[in-house]
């Protein structure tokens, strides 16, 4: 009678030593005949040290904390945070493995480790050489989430919950990036192990219950689970299934417009791609719909016209492309009728653009309060757009459900945290604070604002670890996808 081998795990969800060691050994194995992963050097962080650290008495802990801090500094150097993840001393796969190990140290030190791992995942180039350590990181963060336990209703998440959430999000988006580029050939064992770890996702609801963020993370993991399942089918060789394409028309048109903006081509000459992209938005898969919104967020930080078109789309006044009249996406209705996921991503877009738009004053003013937009005209008449303050007004009229209300309150909380400490921005901070107070009597207000504040604090601290001009993962992702799917430069006459 056959015996099924079951992976062993320590209590509280820590991956067993034997299983982790086998993963570490496979990091040096090639993924395919045409690609070789970087061979991992011996790991500097040992299980014995972690056990000693966690079991140490107060007197002994001081010396161990000094050593732990020194270890972390060396791992940070290997992660190349200030160099965009490149340099002779940089070894991303090894740094990720060591960070997942050293993060088992308990106490405040663990939060510092999680920040470094988050910063590295945010900034490191999405190289094929990192695939083995990426899968190890995915498996590890799943076990961390199981270890966190149930959240307490009505209370904001702490740093550990938020950093773990952010790490999980980046890990699994990186897996999807490699799936889009067909980079997972020869990774049967990695796909199999990851599939086992995310087979039952009920723990996500327990850890991140009560807030829409938890639902978004659950949907992300469920969608990646489907991708992994589709690529790894026990009855078929991976070579036959790995060429499944996860691209979609909306994402392709979005990449077309992204390339125009990136190449500094006048966006007015390529608006057809943006309008067509919006006509598909919300009709495609969860993964590609969210990716398009992330792509458009980056575009809107660079192109003012694109921002105002998105704000016009939120009002429902954007004309529908005649070429795609049967597919209207978000073009057919205002934000009140959008899927809540797209609506929350739009709010995130406005907040991010207000903070990081290239012409900060101009972008901030429009993202906060759009008003009548002279740049966007229909039948020669300027069109009204929706900024954050217009959304606050709509919310006070009962236009949004709980998930969109949550995103709006959290977005305003983040923006206020950004504005309040700068003397030159205090008037803007006052406006945002006043807007935020309109929801102070809503259910869970204090917890929602607390989560927004903690998210901004973690984000600001992680960004401080990186060089100011560092490209973040999603922009690197879209650069590579554009080069892969659209290698030819778009001409200025493109429509």
N, C-alpha and C positions, 0 to 999 in steps of 0.2 A: 504494500500500500504506500503510495507516494506521501512524502512528508513535506509540507509547505514550510519554508524558512521565513520566520517572522523577524523583522528588525527589532532589536532590543533598544529600549530607551530608559534612561535613568528616571527616577521619580521627578515629578515637576517638569517633565518635558525636555530635559537636556539630552541631546543626541549622545548615544553610547560611545564609549571610547573606540571600540572596534569599528563601528560604522563610520565614525568621523575619520579614523585613521585610513580606512579604505578610500574615503573620499579624497583625503589629502594625497594619497598615493596616486589616485587617478588624475590629479591636477596636472601631472607631468605627461599624461598620455595624450597622443595626438587625436584630434577629433575626426580627421579624415586624411586620406593620403596626400591631399593638397594643402593641408594646414597643420601647423605644429603649435601647440600651446607652450608657453614659456615654462621651463622646468622650475618647479618651486624649490627654493633653498630650504635647508632644515629650519623648522619653525622654532623661533626664539622663545615663544611663550609655551610653557609646559603645564600639563595638568597638575603636576605636583605643586608648582608655584601657586596656581589658582586655589587649590585645596588649602595650602598653608595660609594664604591671604584670608580666605573666608573663615577659617577656624582659629585665627590668631587672637590672642588676648590683647587688651588695649595697649600694653607696653610693647609687645612685639609688633603690633600693627604699624607703628610709626616707621620702623625700618623697611617693612614690606611695602608701605605706601610710597616711600622714596624710590624703591626699586621699580614699583609698578609705574610710577610717573616717568622714570627714565625709559622703561620699556615703551610706554605710549609715545614719548617724544621720538624714539627711533622708528616706531611704526609710522608716525605722522610724516617723518622724513621720507620713508619708503613710499608713502602714498602721494608725495609730491603736491601737497595741497596748494602751496604758493607758486607752483610751476605748471599748473594745469594738468597735473598727472604725467608729466614727461621729465626726462633727465636721466643721467647715467646712474644715479643712486636710486631711481624710482623702480619699484616692482609692485605693480597694482595687485596681481593675484596673491602674492605672499602677504601683502598688507591686509587684504580683506580676510584672509584665513586667520591671521593673527588677531585682527580686531574682533572677529566672531568668537575667538577663544578668550581673549582678555576681558571681553564684555561679561564673562561669567563671574568676574569679581563683583562682590556685593557692595552696596553703599553708594555714596555720592560719586565715587570714582567711576562707577559704571556709566553714569550720565555723560561724563567727559568722553568716554570711549565711544558711546553711541553718537555723540556729536561728530567725532572724527569720521566714523563710518558713514554717517549721513553726508558729511561734506565731501567725502571721496566718491560716493555714489552719485552725488549731485554734479561733480566736476570731471571725473575721469572719462576719457574718451571711450566710447562703447566698442572696444576692440574684441575681435574673436578670441584673442589670447586670454581674455578674462572669463570665458564661458564656464570653465570648471569651478572656479572660485565663486562665480555668480550663482551657480546652482547650489553650492554649499551655503552661500549667504541666504538664498531663498528658503532652504530647508531650516536653517538656524532661526531665521526671523519668525517662521511659522511656529517653531517650538517656543520662542520667546513670548509670542502672543498667547499661546496656551498657558504659559506660566504666569502671565499677568493676572489671570482670574477675572471675576465679574466686576464690572464697574458699578459704582454706587449711584443710583438714580438721583438726579438733581445736583450732582457735584461735578465740577470741571475736572478734566483729565490733568494729570501731572506731567512733568517733563518726560518721564520714562514712557508713559502711554503715547505721547505725541511723537517722540523720536522713533519709537518702535513702529508706529503707524507710518511715518514718513519713509523710513527705511524699507518697510514692506512694499509701499507704493512704488518706490524707485526700483527695487529689485525686480518686481514682476513686470513693470513697464520695460525694463531692459530685456527680459526674456522675450516679450512680444516684439521688441525691436529686432532681435536676432531671428525670430520666426518670419518677420516681414522680409528679411534679406536672405532667407533660406540658409542661415548659418548653422543650423542645428543638425545637419547630416553627420552621422557617426556618433551622435550623442544619446544613443538608445538608453544606456544605463543611467545617465543624468535625468532624462525625461521620465524613466520608469520610477526612479527614487522620488522625484518631485511629485509625480502623480500620486504616489502612496501618501506623501505628507499632506497633500491638500484634498485627499479623498473625502473627508468629512470636515466641512467648514462651519459647523455649528458653533465652534469656539469664537468665531469673529463676532457673532451676535452677542455672546456673553460678555466679551471684553469691551466692545464698543457699542453696546446697546444704548438706546434712548436718543441717539443723535444721528442725523442723516449722513455724517461722515462715515459712520460704521456701515451703513447700507452701501455707500459708494465703494468702500474697500471690499465688502463682501461681493459686490458685483464684479469688481476687478478680478478678484481671485477666482470666482466662478467662471468668468470669461477666459482667463488664462488656463483654467482646468480643462475647458472645452478645447482650447487650442492644443494643449499638451496631449489630450486624449486623441484628438484627430491626427496628430503627427505620430504618436506612438500607439500603434495598434498591434496587439500581440499576434494577430493572424496574418499580418502583412509585413514584409521587410520595410524598414524605415526609408530606404532609398526610393520606394514607390510612393510614399506618403509625404516626404519632406518637401516636395515641390508644389504642394498645395499653396495656392496664393490667398493671402488674407487681405490683399489690397482691395480698394473699392473706388468707384468713380468719384465720389465726393472727396476722398483723400487725395486722389490723383489731381483733381482740379485745384485743390488747396495747395498742393506742392507746386503746381504750375504758377500760381499767383505768388507763392512764397519765393520762388526763384526769381521772378521779376523784381520783387522788392529787394531781395538780397543783392541782385546785380545792378541795383540803382536805376532800373528802367522805370520810366514814368508810369505810375500805377494806373493812370487813366487809360492807357493803351491796353491794359490787360484786365480790365474790370469784368470782362465776360467770364473769365475763370473764377473770379470771386463770386459773382452772382450765381453761376452754375453750382459752385461749391455749396452755397447757402441753400440752393434748391434741393440738395441731397441731404443736408444736415438734419439729423433727427430721424432719417429713414433707414439709416444703415446700422451696423452692429454697434453695441455699446462701446467697444474698444475704439473703433474708428471714429465714432461721433465725438467721443471725448478727446481723441487725438487731434481732430480737426479744430476743436475749440482751443486746445493748447497751442496749435500752430497759429491760429488767428490771433491769439493773445500776443505772441511774439511779433507777428506782422503789425498789429495795431500799435505796438510800442515804437515801431520804425516808420509807419506810414499813417499820417493824420487822416487822409481820405478814407482809408480802410476802417479806421476807428469810427468815423462818422457814419459810414455805410452800415456798420454793425449796429450803431445806435439807432439809425433809421429803421433797420430791420426789426428792432425790438418794438417799435411802434406799430408794426404791421403795414406800413405805407410803402415798403420797398416793392418796386414792380417785379413781377414774376417773369423769368426768362421765357420767351416764346418757344425756344428750342426744347424746353423741359416743362411744358405747361402741365403735363400729367404728373410731374413730381415737384411738389412745391416746398417741401421741407419746412424750415422756419420762415420762409418768405411769405407763406400764406396767412400768417397770423401774428399778432403782437405777442409780447413776452408772457402775457397772462395765459395764452393757449399753448405755450411751449412745454415740452417734457421738462419735469423739474430738474433733471440732471443738466440739460442744456441751459436752463435758466440760471442755475447756480454757477455753472462755468462762465456764463456771461457776466455775472456779478464779480466773480474772481478776476475776469478780464479787466473790468473797469477799475478795480482796486489796484491790480498789478500795473496797469497803464498809468494810473494817477501817480504811482510811485516811481516807475522806471521808464516812462515814456522819454524818448530822446530829447524832445523839446519840453522840458519838465513843466514849465508854467503853462504852456499852451495845452499840453495833453492833460495835465491835472485839472485845469479849468473845465475842459470838455467832459472828462470822465466823471467829474463830480456833478456838474450841471450842464447838460448839453444845450437845452433851449432850442432856438431856431438856428439851424446849421446852414450857413450860406454855401458851404462846399457841396452839399447834396441837394439837387433840385429835381423836381418832378413837374413836367409841363412848365418849365422855366420858373417855378416857384420854390423857394427854400423850404426844406422839410424840417419838422421838429424831430428831435431825437430824445432818447432816454439816457440820462446819467444817473448817478447814485441818488441824488436828491429827488429826481422825478420818480424813481422806484420807491423811495421812502413815502412820497405822497400817495402813490398807488397802494402801497401796503396799508397806509392809514385808512384807505377806503375799502379794505378787505379783499384786495385783488389777488393775493397770493396764499398758497397753502403753507403748512408749517415748515416744510423743507426749504422753500425759497425764503421765507421769513428768517429762518435760522442762518442761511447763507448771507443774507443782507446784514443782519445784526453782527455776525462774525466778521464780515468784510469791513463794515464801518469801524468795528473795534480795532482791527489791524491798522487801518488807515489812520485812526486817531493816535495809536501808539507811535506811528511813524512821524506824524506831524507835531505832536505836542512838545517835544524836546528841542525844537528848532525855533529860536526867537522870530525868525523871518516867516515862519509858517503858522504862528499862533492864531491868526485870524481864521485860517483854514481849519485848524484844530477845533476852534470854537464852533464853527459851522457843522463839522462832523459830529461833535459831541452833542450839539442840540438835536441833530437828526437822530442820533442814537437814543436819546432820551424819549423819543416818541414811542419807543417800544418797551419802556421800562416796566410796564405793568403786564407784559406778555409772559406766558408760561415759560419758566426756565431761563429767564432773561439773565440773571446773575451768572449762572453756570455757562451759558453761551458766550457771554462777554468774557468770562474768565478763560474759556478755551481759546478764544481769539487772541487774548493778551499773551497767553502762554505760547501759542503757536508763533506769534510775532517775535517773542523773546528768543525762542529756539532758532527761528529762521535768521534773526539778526546775528546771533552768536555764531551760527554756522557760517554765514556769509563772511564774518570777520576773519575766519580761518583761511579764506580763499583770496587770491590776488584780485584786485578790483576789476580787471578786464576779463575774468574767467568766463568762458561760455558754459552755460549750464547744460545738463544732459539733454533736455528736450530740444534745445537749439542745435546741439551737435547731432542729435538724432535726425532732425529734419534736414540739416545740411547733407548728411550721408544718404538719406532716402532720396533727396532731390538728385544728387549726383548719380545714384544707382538707377533710378527710374527715368530721369530726364537728363541724360548726359549732355545733350546738345543745348547750347545757350539759347534762350528765348529771344527772338528778335523784337525790336521796338514796335514792330507792326503787329505783334501777336495780339489776338483778341480772345 
